[in-house]
């Protein structure tokens, strides 16, 4: 089961990195998406860890999006039946906002 969780996390982070480019483009940002992410002082993986520790749950999705006019990491964290939307600063790695995301409760299936 431990191997399965780490494989899931790696796959989620890979998908999140791909989704980050789409989110940056959709937010109307100019330039190369890879430079936007590589210019951050905090990696997506570090942002996921910060969000998981803040909530005490497990990340299920992570992407880059605009928040109050600035790019941030947006990490979805699941804790029991609750889903939280956590915004993490790409410059400092600190949680800048978090809220329960009631719209995403049905997105998560029970674990096998």
N, C-alpha and C positions, 0 to 999 in steps of 0.2 A: 504494500500500500504506500510506503514511503516513496518508492521509486515512481509509482504512478502519480503521486502528488507533485514531485519535482518535474516530471515530464509534462504534466498539465501546466505548471507554472511557466516552464520554458516555452511551451506552445502558446500560452496566453500572452507572454511578453513579446514573442515574435509577431503574433497577430496584432498586438497593441501597437508595436512599432510601425507596422504597415498602416494601421488605422490612423496613427498620428499624422501621417502625411496627408491623408484625406481630410482630417479635421482641420489642419492648418490651412489647407487650400479652401475648404468650405468657410472658414472664418474670414476669408478675404485677405490673407497675408500674402505679401509679395516675396519672391525669392525662392531659393532652393530649400525644400523642407528639411533635408539632411543637415544643412548648415544651421537651421533654427534649433534643431535638437542637439547637434554636436556643440553648439555655442553655449548650451546650458552648463552651469557649474555642477548640477546634480543630474545623474543619469535617471532614466525611466525606472530602472530596477531599484535605485535608492529611493525614488519617490513612492514606489509600491511598498517598500519596507516601512517607510515613514507612515503611510496611510494605514497599513495593517496594524502597526503598533499603536497608532492613535485610536483606532476603533477596537482593536483586540479581535480582529476577524481575518478573513482570507480574501485577497483581491481576486476578482473575477474578470476585470476588464480595466485597461488603462489606455489613455490617449492624451494628446495635446489638444487643448482648445482655448478659445479666448474667454477670459473672465475679467470683467470690469476693464476691458480694453487692453489687457495684457495676456500673453500666452502663459498658461499654467498646465501642469499635469492634472488630469482629471482621472481619479482612480475610484472604481466601484468596488466596495468592500462588503462582503457578506458576513454577518454574524448571526448565527441561528436563523430565525425566520426574517430577520431584518436586512435591508440593503441600504448602504450609505454611499453618498456621493461625496468624495473627499478631494479638495483642491490643494495641490502641493506646489510651492514655489520652486521653479526650476533654477533659481539663483541661490537659495538658502536651504532648500530641502525641508522647510517647515510647512506644517499644515496651516493654510490661510483661511480655509472654510470647510465645514462639513455639515451635512444634513441627511436625515433619513430620506431615502428616495422611494416613496410609496409606489410610484409608477412601475418600478422594476421588480416588485415582489414576485410576480408571476413568471419572470424570465428565467428563474433558476429551478431546475428539476431537483428532486431528491437524489442524493448520492446512491449509487448502486452498492 
